[in-house]
Amino acid sequence: MSAILGNAVLLGLETYSGFAERWHAQLHFLEGGFLAVFTAEVVLRILAHADRPRFFFRNPWNVFDAAVVLCAFLPVLGDNTTLLRLLRLLRVLRTARFLPQLRVIVTALGKSAPGTISFLVVGTLLLYVYAMVGWLCFATADPAHYGSIGRAALTLFILMTLDGLGEAVRAGLDISPWSFAYYASYVLLSSFLLVNLLIGVVINSLDQARDSELERGSQGECGREPDRDLAPDAADIQDRITAARRALDDAERLVLESLPRQKARDAPTNR
């Protein structure tokens, strides 16, 4: 965690051109030290999963950390300064690995991606329909905002944030009194209905991420799942107990069925 925060401070210092030029050698040396620490960490984590390597790749944070560190050694990135700095910036996101609450938020963002995509599709369709209606109704009177489908879509996208809504409504009323219904319906659908739906998707994903984090914590901080061959779980133990009980019932039934035959064989001897 200290190395990640130190690397973040180093990235910030490099944005000051005078400081970066004066201490270029020292900053380059520190960058190499941070990279060595991150590389050693990933190597040790891989060695810790040497007996069961599949568990290393089941943890998405392990894959992310390994990808960020390994990309730093690619020769292609050495020639592209901008891409290399963006890659180094990704290391700051690794702080989520050590902060459970931040990890929950990042996981929730990933889980909300399908719902967010559906929201974007519906929002784009709504924006396109209202942009076409706005172009048909206001293109002649207000070409600066509705002169084309692109300008109309940009205007409505800004109005989605309720920024400049009052000015737009007053300008629309000068054109037609029916413009109030146009803006009112658009604001209700876009700013209230769709945004609240998106908030609901995010909250639902946040609950799922919190449950996943609790389950992950019960399995261990390293994210290693118990090997079923070495440590059977409760379901496996229950299955074995059920099979043992079934075998005992079968043995008892065989013993009871054999008793009458044994008595019949012993009867002449007794007489």
C-alpha positions in Angstrom: 0.0 0.0 0.0 2.8 2.4 0.8 4.6 1.6 -2.5 1.3 2.3 -4.4 0.8 5.6 -2.7 4.5 6.5 -3.2 4.2 5.7 -6.9 1.1 8.0 -7.1 3.0 10.9 -5.5 5.9 10.3 -8.0 3.5 10.5 -10.9 2.2 13.8 -9.5 5.7 15.2 -9.2 6.5 14.4 -12.8 3.8 16.8 -13.9 5.9 19.8 -12.8 8.3 20.2 -15.7 10.9 22.2 -13.8 11.1 19.7 -11.0 11.0 16.7 -13.4 13.9 18.1 -15.4 16.0 18.9 -12.4 15.5 15.5 -10.6 15.1 13.4 -13.7 17.7 10.8 -12.7 16.4 10.5 -9.1 12.8 10.1 -10.3 13.8 7.5 -12.8 15.7 5.6 -10.1 12.6 5.7 -7.8 10.4 4.5 -10.7 12.6 1.5 -11.1 12.5 0.8 -7.4 8.7 0.9 -7.3 8.6 -1.4 -10.4 10.9 -3.8 -8.6 8.7 -3.9 -5.5 5.5 -4.5 -7.6 7.3 -7.2 -9.6 8.5 -9.0 -6.5 5.0 -8.9 -5.0 3.4 -10.5 -8.1 6.1 -13.1 -8.2 5.7 -14.0 -4.6 1.9 -14.2 -5.0 2.4 -16.6 -8.0 4.7 -18.7 -6.0 2.2 -18.8 -3.1 -0.3 -20.4 -5.6 2.3 -22.8 -7.1 0.5 -25.9 -5.8 -2.8 -24.7 -7.2 -2.2 -22.1 -9.9 -5.8 -22.1 -11.1 -6.8 -20.2 -7.9 -4.4 -17.4 -8.8 -6.3 -16.7 -12.0 -9.7 -17.0 -10.4 -9.1 -13.8 -8.5 -9.6 -10.9 -10.9 -7.4 -8.6 -8.8 -4.5 -11.1 -9.3 -4.9 -11.0 -13.0 -5.2 -7.2 -13.0 -2.0 -6.8 -10.9 0.0 -9.2 -13.1 -1.2 -7.5 -16.3 -0.2 -4.0 -15.1 3.2 -5.2 -14.0 4.0 -7.3 -17.0 3.0 -4.6 -19.5 5.7 -2.4 -18.0 8.3 -4.8 -19.5 6.9 -4.7 -23.0 9.4 -3.0 -25.4 6.6 -1.4 -27.4 5.5 0.7 -24.4 8.9 2.1 -23.8 8.7 4.3 -27.0 5.2 5.6 -26.2 5.6 8.0 -23.2 1.9 8.8 -22.9 0.8 5.2 -23.0 3.5 4.3 -20.5 2.3 7.0 -18.0 -1.3 5.8 -18.4 -0.1 2.3 -17.6 1.7 3.5 -14.5 -1.4 5.4 -13.5 -3.3 2.1 -13.4 -1.1 1.1 -10.5 -2.9 3.6 -8.3 -6.1 1.6 -8.8 -4.5 -1.2 -7.0 -5.3 0.6 -3.7 -8.8 -0.9 -4.0 -7.2 -4.3 -3.3 -6.2 -3.2 0.2 -9.4 -1.1 1.0 -12.5 -3.3 1.3 -15.0 -0.5 0.9 -13.3 0.8 -2.2 -13.1 -2.8 -3.5 -16.8 -3.1 -3.0 -17.4 0.0 -5.0 -15.2 -1.1 -7.9 -16.8 -4.5 -7.9 -20.3 -2.8 -8.0 -19.3 -0.8 -11.0 -18.3 -3.9 -12.8 -21.5 -5.7 -11.9 -23.6 -2.7 -12.9 -22.1 -2.7 -16.4 -24.9 -4.8 -18.1 -27.6 -2.7 -16.6 -25.7 0.5 -17.5 -25.5 -0.7 -21.1 -29.2 -1.2 -21.2 -29.7 2.2 -19.7 -27.5 3.8 -22.4 -29.5 2.0 -25.2 -32.8 3.3 -23.8 -31.4 6.7 -23.2 -29.9 6.9 -26.7 -33.2 5.9 -28.2 -35.1 8.5 -26.2 -32.6 11.2 -27.0 -32.8 10.4 -30.7 -36.6 10.5 -30.8 -36.8 13.8 -29.0 -34.0 15.2 -31.1 -35.9 14.4 -34.2 -39.1 16.0 -32.8 -37.1 19.1 -31.7 -35.6 19.4 -35.2 -39.0 19.2 -36.8 -40.5 21.8 -34.5 -37.7 24.3 -33.8 -35.1 24.0 -36.6 -36.4 27.0 -38.4 -36.9 29.3 -35.4 -33.8 28.1 -33.4 -31.2 26.7 -35.9 -28.4 27.3 -33.4 -29.8 24.6 -31.1 -32.0 22.5 -33.4 -30.6 23.1 -36.9 -29.6 19.5 -37.3 -30.0 16.1 -35.5 -26.6 16.5 -34.0 -27.2 19.9 -32.6 -30.6 18.9 -31.3 -29.1 15.8 -29.6 -26.3 17.9 -28.0 -28.9 20.5 -26.7 -31.1 17.8 -25.2 -28.1 16.0 -23.7 -27.2 19.2 -21.8 -30.8 19.7 -20.8 -30.7 16.2 -19.3 -28.6 17.7 -16.5 -31.2 20.5 -16.1 -28.6 23.1 -17.0 -30.2 25.9 -18.9 -33.6 24.4 -18.8 -35.3 27.7 -17.8 -33.8 29.5 -20.8 -34.7 26.7 -23.1 -38.3 26.7 -21.9 -38.7 30.5 -22.3 -37.2 30.4 -25.8 -39.6 27.5 -26.7 -42.6 29.4 -25.4 -41.7 32.3 -27.7 -42.0 29.8 -30.6 -45.0 27.8 -29.5 -47.0 27.2 -26.3 -46.8 23.5 -27.0 -43.1 23.5 -26.4 -43.7 23.3 -22.6 -45.2 19.9 -23.1 -42.2 18.9 -25.1 -39.6 20.0 -22.5 -41.7 18.8 -19.5 -42.1 15.3 -20.9 -38.5 15.1 -21.9 -37.2 16.2 -18.4 -39.6 13.7 -16.7 -38.4 10.8 -18.8 -34.7 11.6 -19.0 -33.8 13.4 -15.8 -36.1 11.7 -13.3 -37.3 8.3 -14.6 -34.1 7.1 -16.4 -31.7 8.5 -13.8 -33.6 6.9 -11.0 -33.6 3.6 -12.8 -29.8 3.9 -13.2 -29.5 4.6 -9.5 -31.5 1.5 -8.8 -29.2 -0.6 -10.9 -26.1 0.7 -9.2 -27.6 0.1 -5.7 -28.6 -3.4 -6.6 -25.1 -4.0 -7.9 -23.6 -2.5 -4.7 -25.6 -5.0 -2.6 -24.4 -7.9 -4.8 -20.8 -6.7 -4.5 -21.0 -6.4 -0.7 -22.3 -10.0 -0.5 -19.4 -11.1 -2.8 -16.9 -9.3 -0.6 -18.3 -11.0 2.5 -18.1 -14.4 0.8 -14.6 -13.6 -0.3 -13.7 -12.7 3.3 -15.0 -16.0 4.6 -12.7 -17.8 2.1 -9.6 -15.8 3.1 -7.9 -12.6 2.2 -5.8 -14.2 -0.5 -8.8 -15.4 -2.4 -7.8 -19.0 -2.3 -10.7 -21.4 -2.3 -10.4 -24.7 -0.4 -9.3 -27.6 -2.5 -12.1 -30.1 -2.5 -9.7 -33.0 -2.8 -7.9 -32.0 0.3 -10.6 -30.4 2.4 -14.1 -31.5 1.4 -16.9 -29.0 2.1 -20.0 -29.5 4.1 -22.0 -30.8 1.1 -19.4 -33.5 0.3 -19.4 -34.6 4.0 -23.2 -34.8 4.0 -23.1 -36.9 0.9 -20.7 -39.3 2.5 -22.8 -39.6 5.6 -25.9 -40.3 3.6 -24.0 -43.0 1.6 -22.8 -44.6 4.9 -26.3 -44.7 6.3 -27.6 -46.3 3.2 -24.9 -49.0 3.3 -25.8 -49.7 7.0 -29.5 -50.0 6.1 -28.7 -52.5 3.3 -26.5 -54.5 5.7 -29.2 -54.6 8.4 -31.8 -55.8 5.8 -29.5 -58.6 4.6 -28.9 -59.7 8.2 -32.6 -59.8 9.0 -33.4 -61.7 5.8 -30.7 -64.3 6.6 -32.0 -65.1 10.1 -35.0 -67.2 9.1 -32.9 -69.3 6.7 -30.3 -69.9 9.4 -33.0 -71.0 11.9 -34.4 -73.4 9.3 -31.0 -75.1 8.8 -30.4 -75.4 12.6 -33.9 -76.9 13.4 -33.1 -80.6 12.5 -29.9 -80.5 14.5 -31.7 -79.3 17.6 -34.2 -82.1 17.4 
